[in-house]
């Protein structure tokens, strides 16, 4: 027997069907990941970060030189190296084998090499005399060794690695061309290397530019069409370059041309958790960024320092 359904029942059925469809669509769309932090408990400042084997990372206390080690997946970190008095820890990188941690010594004019297994100091380099002005700021690692920038002098310092992986005697490379300009308080800053090490990319904080550098001659050329105001650390992987803009609280994702003569900004990455980020590392699709908090003073006076995990 046919029975007429009242309009109210029809409306209720339509509403239930609509809500069901909305729920199904929502379940099919991945939830947006929320950025989070790893606290560097006990740190009195922060600046550099490097990724080692697996999900291991290292971060430094800028003004004490202490090194923290943590796990990006477990979101943990603890003091790893209680550095001797007088050291600093700016930029840092792990060698390609994961055995050595290279650390830039900032205003000390020094660079350090640590054993990632034990934390032991394997080498200390006095690249420049602090009395004449120097800031050893950041590092790029190649198969042959590690390159250190100096933000006050137009020079790069190179620590070679032997076939067995032992650090050797450093050499100095004087730069020419636009990257050699000393125009501000901080000039050369972040540095990266191509996979085969045949070219370096340096960030110039005062000029807000990126340059390529010939590691054999020191000659430099501007990477066109890219402006990087407040640039600090940089990271190069698979044709993309991430440039940290510290006081802008941004990271630029830049697509470089195959010949590295120009670049295009593909994305401006921001986070509500950024507090003057300084350097960046990558783990999988995530970016790990250090909050330096230079806006609180120099030395900084914040009560907590952390690594921000930016989900991509």
C-alpha positions in Angstrom: 0.0 0.0 0.0 1.4 3.3 -1.0 1.7 5.9 1.8 2.4 9.6 1.2 5.4 10.9 3.2 5.0 14.2 4.9 7.3 17.1 3.8 8.9 17.2 7.2 10.0 13.6 6.8 11.4 14.4 3.4 13.3 17.4 4.8 14.8 15.3 7.6 15.9 12.6 5.2 17.6 15.2 2.9 19.4 16.7 6.0 20.7 13.3 7.1 21.9 12.6 3.6 23.7 15.9 3.4 25.4 15.6 6.7 26.5 12.0 5.8 28.0 13.3 2.6 29.9 16.1 4.4 31.3 13.7 6.9 32.5 11.3 4.1 34.2 14.2 2.3 35.8 15.4 5.5 37.2 12.0 6.2 38.7 11.9 2.7 40.6 15.2 3.1 43.8 14.9 5.1 43.9 17.1 8.2 46.3 20.0 8.0 49.4 19.2 10.2 50.1 21.6 12.9 53.6 22.9 13.4 55.2 22.0 16.8 58.4 22.5 18.8 61.2 20.7 20.5 62.4 22.6 23.5 66.2 22.8 24.0 66.0 22.6 27.8 68.7 24.6 29.5 69.8 26.5 26.4 70.6 30.2 27.0 70.7 31.0 23.2 70.4 29.1 19.9 71.5 29.4 16.3 72.5 26.3 14.3 71.0 23.0 13.4 72.1 19.9 11.5 70.5 16.6 10.7 72.5 13.4 11.2 71.7 9.7 10.8 68.0 8.7 10.8 66.0 11.3 12.6 68.8 12.5 14.8 69.5 16.3 14.9 72.0 18.6 16.6 71.4 22.2 17.7 73.8 24.6 19.4 73.7 27.1 22.2 75.2 30.1 20.4 77.0 31.8 23.3 78.1 28.8 25.3 79.0 26.5 22.5 77.1 23.6 24.0 75.6 21.1 21.6 72.2 19.5 22.0 71.2 16.2 20.4 67.7 15.1 19.7 65.2 13.0 17.7 62.9 14.8 15.2 60.4 11.9 15.2 60.2 11.4 19.0 60.3 15.2 19.6 63.1 14.9 22.2 66.3 16.7 22.9 69.0 16.9 25.6 72.5 18.2 26.2 75.1 16.2 24.3 78.3 18.3 24.5 79.1 20.5 27.4 81.5 22.7 25.5 84.7 24.1 27.1 84.4 27.8 28.2 85.1 30.3 25.5 83.5 28.3 22.6 80.5 29.4 20.5 78.2 27.4 18.3 76.7 29.1 15.2 76.0 27.1 12.0 76.7 23.4 11.9 76.6 20.5 9.5 77.2 16.7 9.7 79.5 15.0 7.2 78.0 12.7 4.6 78.9 9.6 6.6 77.2 10.9 9.7 80.4 10.6 11.8 81.5 14.2 12.2 79.8 17.3 13.4 81.3 20.6 12.1 80.5 23.7 14.1 81.2 27.3 13.3 82.6 29.3 16.3 81.2 32.7 15.6 83.1 35.6 17.2 85.9 33.3 18.4 87.2 32.9 14.8 87.3 29.2 15.3 85.7 26.0 13.9 85.2 22.7 15.7 84.9 19.1 14.7 83.1 16.7 17.1 82.6 12.9 17.0 78.9 12.3 16.7 79.1 9.0 18.6 81.0 10.2 21.7 80.9 14.0 21.5 84.7 14.2 21.8 86.5 17.2 20.2 88.5 15.9 17.2 89.8 19.2 16.0 89.9 23.0 16.8 90.7 25.4 14.0 91.7 29.0 14.5 90.6 30.4 11.2 91.0 34.1 12.0 92.1 36.4 14.8 89.1 37.7 16.8 91.0 40.9 17.6 91.0 41.8 13.9 87.2 41.1 13.4 85.7 37.8 12.4 82.4 35.9 12.7 82.7 32.2 11.6 79.0 31.8 10.8 77.9 28.8 8.8 79.1 25.6 7.0 78.6 23.5 3.9 79.8 19.9 3.7 81.0 18.1 0.5 82.6 14.8 -0.1 86.0 16.5 0.1 85.5 18.5 3.3 83.7 21.4 5.0 83.5 25.1 4.0 83.1 27.8 6.6 81.9 31.4 6.0 83.2 34.5 7.7 80.6 37.3 8.0 83.3 40.0 8.5 86.0 39.0 6.1 85.6 38.1 2.4 87.0 34.6 2.9 85.9 31.0 3.1 87.9 28.4 5.1 88.1 24.8 4.0 88.8 21.8 6.2 89.6 18.8 4.0 88.7 15.2 4.9 91.1 12.3 4.2 89.8 9.1 2.5 89.4 7.7 6.0 87.3 10.7 7.1 89.9 12.5 9.3 89.9 16.3 9.2 93.1 17.8 7.9 94.8 21.2 7.8 92.6 24.1 6.7 93.1 26.4 3.8 91.8 29.9 3.1 90.0 31.0 -0.1 89.8 34.7 -0.8 86.7 35.7 -2.6 86.4 38.1 -5.6 83.4 39.6 -7.3 80.1 40.7 -5.6 80.2 38.1 -2.8 83.4 39.7 -1.5 81.7 43.0 -0.7 82.0 44.1 3.0 79.1 46.5 3.3 77.5 45.8 6.6 77.9 44.3 10.0 77.1 40.8 8.7 78.0 40.0 5.1 78.6 36.4 4.1 76.3 34.2 6.1 74.7 30.9 5.1 76.4 28.6 2.6 75.5 25.5 0.6 77.2 23.2 -1.9 76.0 21.4 -5.0 76.0 17.6 -4.7 79.3 17.2 -6.5 80.9 20.2 -4.7 81.8 22.0 -7.9 80.0 25.2 -6.9 79.1 26.8 -3.6 76.1 29.1 -2.9 76.6 31.8 -0.3 74.0 34.2 1.2 75.0 37.8 1.8 72.9 39.3 4.7 73.7 43.0 4.1 73.2 42.8 0.3 70.1 40.5 0.6 71.6 38.5 -2.3 72.6 34.9 -3.2 75.8 34.2 -5.1 77.5 31.2 -6.6 81.2 30.8 -5.8 83.9 28.8 -7.7 85.6 26.8 -4.9 88.8 26.7 -6.9 89.2 30.4 -7.7 86.9 32.2 -5.3 85.2 34.1 -8.1 81.5 34.9 -7.5 78.4 35.6 -9.5 75.0 36.9 -8.4 72.0 34.6 -8.7 69.6 36.8 -10.5 65.9 37.6 -9.8 66.1 36.6 -6.1 65.9 39.0 -3.1 66.6 37.6 0.3 66.3 40.4 2.9 67.4 39.4 6.4 68.9 36.2 5.0 70.6 33.9 7.5 71.0 30.1 7.0 70.3 28.4 3.6 69.7 24.8 2.6 70.1 23.3 -0.9 68.5 20.0 -2.0 67.3 18.7 -5.3 67.4 22.0 -7.2 65.5 23.8 -4.4 67.0 26.3 -2.0 65.4 27.2 1.3 66.6 30.6 2.7 65.8 31.6 6.3 64.9 35.3 6.6 65.4 35.8 10.4 63.8 39.1 11.4 61.2 38.6 8.6 60.1 35.3 10.3 59.9 33.6 7.0 61.6 30.9 4.9 61.7 31.3 1.1 61.5 28.2 -1.0 63.4 29.0 -4.2 63.6 27.0 -7.4 67.0 27.5 -9.0 67.7 27.3 -12.7 69.8 24.3 -13.7 72.8 26.5 -14.3 72.3 28.3 -10.9 72.3 31.7 -12.7 68.7 32.7 -11.5 66.0 31.6 -9.2 62.2 32.0 -8.6 60.6 32.1 -5.2 57.9 29.4 -5.2 56.7 29.7 -1.7 56.9 31.9 1.4 56.8 29.7 4.4 55.6 31.2 7.7 54.6 29.8 11.1 53.0 31.4 14.2 55.8 29.6 16.1 58.7 31.4 14.4 60.6 33.8 16.7 63.5 35.1 14.5 64.5 31.7 13.0 68.1 31.4 12.0 68.9 28.1 10.3 67.1 25.2 8.7 67.5 21.5 8.2 65.3 19.0 6.5 64.0 15.5 7.5 61.7 13.8 5.1 59.1 16.5 4.1 59.5 18.4 7.3 61.7 21.4 7.9 63.4 21.9 11.3 64.1 25.5 12.1 65.9 27.0 15.1 64.3 30.0 16.9 67.3 32.3 17.7 65.1 35.1 19.2 67.6 37.8 18.4 64.8 40.3 18.8 65.2 40.0 22.6 68.7 41.4 22.5 72.3 40.4 21.8 73.0 38.2 23.6 69.3 37.1 23.5 67.4 37.1 26.8 64.6 34.7 26.1 63.9 32.1 28.8 63.4 29.3 26.3 64.8 28.2 22.9 63.4 25.6 20.6 63.4 23.9 17.3 60.2 24.4 15.2 59.1 21.5 13.1 57.3 22.8 10.0 55.2 20.1 8.4 55.2 20.3 4.6 
